């Protein structure tokens, strides 16, 4: 993946993340600062998924609330599931990872 394609992919992930998580503050689930931090964590995790060749970023949904990252969707193997969790755990700001990925052959 060349630099321009990677930059566009990361920008699209960031935009989609912000749009899809926009109502959390309205529902009083967290403060504006915590919401911004959670959106940044979600974006960072998704960007790392895009960069990693072993994880299908399009098949994994990432949601963050108060530093707890929830992974859902489908992985092609237990190795991909474990790698997705590893990436999320090693992202700055992540306090906890809930790996709800299903392995689908």
Secondary structure as UniProt FT lines:
FT   HELIX           3..20
FT   TURN            21..28
FT   HELIX           32..51
FT   TURN            53..54
FT   HELIX           57..59
FT   STRAND          60..65
FT   TURN            66..67
FT   STRAND          68..75
FT   HELIX           78..89
FT   TURN            92..93
FT   STRAND          96..103
//
